[in-house]
Amino acid sequence: MVTLTIEGEADADALEHDLRRRLLELDVEAVVQVEDDRAPVGTRVGDAVVTGSLAVALGTVPLAALERAVDTWRENRPVRRVSVT
C-alpha cells in the first residue's frame, strides 16, 4: 500500500477525486481516501495547504508507473507537491 499526500491551493475533494480517477486508469487494485491525523484538511504547511491523502493498492502496477502518472496529473493543477510514502 502506498500513500499519496497532496499539498496545494485548491479544493481537497476535487483534487482527491480527480487524482483518484486518474490512478484507477492505471488498473491499480484500489484507491481510497485516507483520514489523516497529522494535519486536518486546510491546515497550512509553509506556503502550501494540505489538501488530502489517498491510499493506493498497486497490485501489479509498478511504483514507477504510479509516479509518472502523478507527475503528469499535477502538471496543470494547483498542486505544490504530492508525497509518496
N, C-alpha and C positions, 0 to 999 in steps of 0.2 A: 504494500500500500504506500502510495506517495501522497504527500500533502502539498498543495499549492496555496500560498498566501498571496493575495492580490492587494497591492497598495496603489491607490490612485486618487483622483479627484472627482469621480463620478458616482452615480447611484450603485450601491453594493449589489442589490438584487439583479439589476440589469447586467452588470459586468459578470457576475457569477453565472447567470442564466446563459449569457452569450458564450462564455468560455466553456461551460458545460456542454452546450450544443456542439461546439467545435471539437471538443475532446471525444464525444461519442461518435463522431465521424471516423475516428481512428480505430473503431471497433474494440475499445477497451472494455473490460468486464463491467465496470461500474464507475459512476462519478456522483458523489453525494456531498451536500453542503455540510461543513463542519462547524459545530458550535465551539468557538474558541474562547477559553477563559483568560488568555493572555491580554487581550485588549478588546473591549466592546466595539462593535461596528461604529465607525465615525470617529474613533479616537485618533488624535493626531500623533504621528510618529515623525518627528522632524518636520519637514515640509509636506510630507505625504499623509494620506488618510488611509488607515487600514480599512479595506472595504470588505474583506471576507476571505474564507478559506474553503477549498474543495479537497476531498479525499478521492484519489483515483486508484482503482484496482486495475493494473496494467494488463494482466493476463499474459498474452504472448506478444504484446506491443513493446518494442524496445524503448528504454528510457530516452535514448537519443531522439526517437521519433516524437515522443511527448514534448521534449524540449524544443524541437524545431516547430511543432505546431503552436506551442505557447509563444515563441518568438514571433512567428508570423501573425498570430492573432493580435498581439499587443502593438504592432506597428502603427496602426491608425486609431488607437483608443487612448483615452485619458488615463493611462496606467503608468505609474512610475517604475514599478518593479513587480515581478512575480517570482517569489522564492519557492524553490523546490526542496522539500525535506523528506 
